[in-house]
């Protein structure tokens, strides 16, 4: 195309024809450990337990599965966003076990 000419829209992201079964709740035993400050990089499966978490950015990657613990009271404050990478997951309850806790997530500007 000529410089300055309108560009075609990028293709829409592909969506799988069949979504994974939501009734299958993942099981994770080790607790997630947040850094004292800065970015939170999660690359291993873990369980987000009750507490207050204040971080710059959360990245879940490397196929990690993060599960918010049933009955947990979680307060999450994030300044730089949340990124869930390819083949990684964040679960807050599931079809066969709806979440029984509370989770408040606040995104703050810098």
HUWO-V198185 format. One record per backbone hydrogen bond with DSSP energy under -1.0 kcal/mol. CO is the residue of the C=O (numbers start at 0). NH is the residue of the N-H. If there is no record, write none. Layout:
((CO:NH) (CO:NH))
//
This chain:
((1:4) (21:94) (29:46) (37:55) (39:58) (41:60) (45:66) (46:31) (47:68) (50:74) (52:76) (54:78) (55:79) (56:39) (57:82) (58:41) (59:84) (60:63) (63:88) (64:45) (65:90) (66:47) (68:71) (71:101) (72:50) (73:103) (74:52) (75:105) (76:54) (77:107) (80:57) (82:59) (84:87) (88:65) (90:67) (96:93) (101:73) (103:75) (105:77))
//
